[in-house]
Amino acid sequence: MPGTILLIDDEPKLRQLLARILTLEDYQVLEADDARSGLRTLERTEVQLVISDVKLPDGNGIDLTAQVKKLQPATEVIVLTAYGTIADGVKAIKNGAFDYITKGDDNDKIIPLVSRAIEKAELQFRIKRLEEQVQQKYGFEKIIGQSKAIQQAIDLARRVAVTDTTVLLTGETGTGKEVFAQAIHQASPRRTGSFVAVNCSALGKEILESELFGHRAGAFTGATRDKKGLFEEANKGTIFLDEIGEMALDLQAKLLRVLETHEFMRVGDTRPTKTDVRVVAATNRDLKHDAEAGLFRSDLYYRLSVFSIELPALRDRRDDIPALAQALTLQEAAKVGKRNMTMSPAFVDALTRYSWKGNIRELKNVIERAVILSDGQTLLPDYLPLDVQSPAGATSPTTFAYDLATIEKNHIEQVLRHTEGNKTEAARLLGIGLSTLYRKLDEYRLG
């Protein structure tokens, strides 16, 4: 199996002989005659295996093993010695060495040993590359924006990510709470575990309870076999509870128990199940107000809000709109096979002036629509919905101040107009469950 090997030995003849043997096996071989030059090579070159003598002019191979692992954790190390001792062998392995062998006595073992070490290192390097790809897709680097508001939110999220603290993400619908939750997970020690997301407003109480906590066979009609819940699926990872404010009060009590004791009861079970999971919750509601009004458990609110991060509305970070729109344009254009698509200055200006009550989610849908309608390579204002094109859709100093209920009612009306009455699509854009939308329609008498 090809790979790159670094030989560190101050005896030129022995080093060159081993280099020749390894080169004949199709390995790329680099050489160094002391620890310092070997470490300099590692700083600029990715190496799968280091083979080092114990006695070096400026150190020893056993201590060097720890330094190699610090520079390149996926690199394996084989330590060679003329006079092996059990104590040195134990120390080398503790420092992370793949193996510790005696020169001369093990000539017949070196090639198979190198092959196994390279194979292990290649696996670690592949895992590392996959983690980097995941980080690029879901990490903080994916969050676009240089405005002070979004950078403050990113800074807070980065700080809490490395801990195991429960996080509450607040802000309007469509501000990117799930993107932040994924980034927190990827920057945490739990990144190798599962990231499980569930929308608490999208499921009825009984179904949500079964989804979160699982059930035993026979617990209710249709429960023909045991089912693991999402808290079990997310063990050693992160569970993201979106729209936590829509969760029923009795389920809130079960969630509180999980947070406090790290255990829960499956539906129909008599014994608790342990779980090791981090909870990131999100809401567009004022949970503190709801807790004071008895609509949300105050003890759960205070447990969830140990570390709260408010995500800014898009209208409060207008300078980020052009960059966000450009990224979304490239993304949506790729989906339909269009390349090198750009936005006209008038198109960008219209986007920047609009109020974006649906935030990034609404922007994404508007861009998707414009890309589909475009006949050329440039997006024009004509491809935008009328309310985005018109002055009525832009923020203005004369905007009236409404009470929250009126704002919500007007926003739902606007989204329904945008979806031409399609309630399923409207619920998706609003980030709420279809049942919640119907309840709002009844409440505001919106037919």
C-alpha positions, 0 to 999 in steps of 0.5 A: 500500500503506497504511503509516505514514510519519514526515517529519522536516524543519525546513522546514514548507512542504516538509514539509507539501507532501510530507505532502499528497502522501503522504496522497493516496496513503492513507499515514498521515503523522506529522511532526517538525521535528528529530531529537529529536522524531522519535526520541521519536515512534519510541519510542512508534509503529511506523513503516514508513518515515522520510523525513528531511532531511540537515540538521536543527537538532539533527543530520543525517539520515545519523547519524539513520538509524543511530539509527532502525535501533537503535530499529526495525530493520524501519523503512526510511529515505529521506534527502533532501538539497538538495545530494547528494554521493557520500560522503554517499550512501555513508554513508547506505546504510552506516548502513542507509538504503533510499535517498538522493535529492536534493530537487526532482530526484526528485519523479517518483521519490518515490512509487514509491520510498516504495512499495518501501520500505514493501513491504520494511518490511512484510515485515520487520515480518511476519517480526518478528511471526512470530518473536515468535509462535514465541518465545511458543510455544517460548521460555523464556516457555513454561516455567512455574514460579517455584521456585528449582530451575526458575529456576536451570535457566532462567537457565543456559539463557538464558546459554548460548543466546546462545553456540554451545556444545554443551549437555547437558540431564540429568534424569529422563524427562519433565522437559521437556528438549525444551522447554528445547532449543527455548527455547535454539534460539529464544534463539540467533543460530541461531533462523532456522535449523531445529530438528531433534529425533531420539530416539536410542533410537527407532531401530536403529543402522543406521537412526539412522546413515542418519537422522543422516548420510544415505546415498548411493544403493546404500550398502545394500539399498533405498538407491535414491537419495541421502538428506540426513541430519539434520545436513545438514537442521539446517545453520545451525540446531540438532540435538537428540539426545534419549536420547543415552545409547542411541546405539551406540558406533560412532555415538558416534565419528561424532558426536564427529567432527562436534563436533570437525571440523564434518564427517561421512561419509554412509553409502556416501560417500568424501568428507566433508560439511561442516555448521555445526550446534549440538548440544543433547543430552539424557539421563536416564542418568548418562553419567559413570558410563556412561563410567567403565563403558565403556558410553559414550565418555568423550571424547564425554561430556567434549565434550558436557558442556562446559555441562551443565544438570540439569532438576529433577524435578517432586517437587522443585518442588511449588510449580509443580504448580498453575500447570503443571496449570492451563496443561495443563488449559486446553490439553487442554480446548481440544483437546476443545472444553471452555472455562472448565475449572477444578480443584477444591482437592481435585484440586490437592491430590492432584496436589501430594501425588503423587510424579510419577515420570514428571514433567511428561509423566505430569502431562500425561497425567493431566490429559488423562485427567481432562479427557476424563472430566469431566462438568462444568467442574470437575476432581474427584479422582474423575477421577484414576487411583487411584494418584494419588488414594490415599495410596500415590501420595503422597510420605511421610516413610516412603517406603522408599529403594530401589536404582536398579534397583528404583526403575526396575523399580517405575516401569515396573510402575506405568506399565504398570498406568497404560496397562493393559498397553499397551507402546507407550503405556508406552514413550511415557510413559517417554520410551524406545524400544519396543525399550528397554522390551522389554529392560527387561522382560526384564531385570526379568522383568516378563512 
